[in-house]
Amino acid sequence: ESTRKLLQTELEIMKGYEEISLRDCSMKVARELIELIIAFMFHHQIPMSVETSKLLSEDKALLYWATINRNCVICGKPHADLAHYEAVGRGMNRNKMNHYDKHVLALCREHHNEQHAIGVKSFDDKYHLHDSWIKVDERLNKMLKGEKKE
């Protein structure tokens, strides 16, 4: 409860909002607070219950922060690989190539191997990942090239 209040206050300061009441705040403010809480959880490596993870499985903020922090988006295991939706190709140096306009997700070794074994479409069907792949932005591109650790 106190952490939520602290994060509510942080959001109020960051966005210049009046005091936020969860009883009557807008969907936009509620979504911003949820995204801030998710970012806080990943930054501080706070495990998420399986039920919560399933509930948020299509939430772009959850998928983005899981990918940034290298937690498998399927099972939550840490130290996940960054799986590419578009094939990178053999012999390509992932640390030097430009990843812009590519789509990635963090997958543990087991799920990454499964993705390659059954193909992206079948994998997306099995785990309901349609439209869930994260488009590489500047932050992700730097991470993928090994330039910057978040």
KASUL-V958742 format. One record per pair of residues at least 24 apart in sequence whose C-alpha atoms are under 7 Angstrom apart, sorted by the first residue. I is the first residue (numbers start at 1). GAP is how many residues later the second one is. If there is no record, write none. Layout:
i = (I,I)
gap = (GAP,GAP)
This chain:
i = (8,35,38,39,42,58,60,64,66,67,67,68,70,71,72,72,72,73,73,77,80,80,80,80,81,81,81,81,82,82,83,83,85,94,95,95,95,96,99,99,100,100,100,101,101,102,102,103,103,103,103,104,104,104,104,105,105)
gap = (25,26,24,26,27,74,72,70,40,38,39,72,36,35,34,35,36,33,34,31,26,27,28,29,25,26,27,28,24,25,24,29,35,51,49,50,51,49,37,42,36,37,41,34,35,33,34,30,31,32,33,29,30,31,32,28,29)
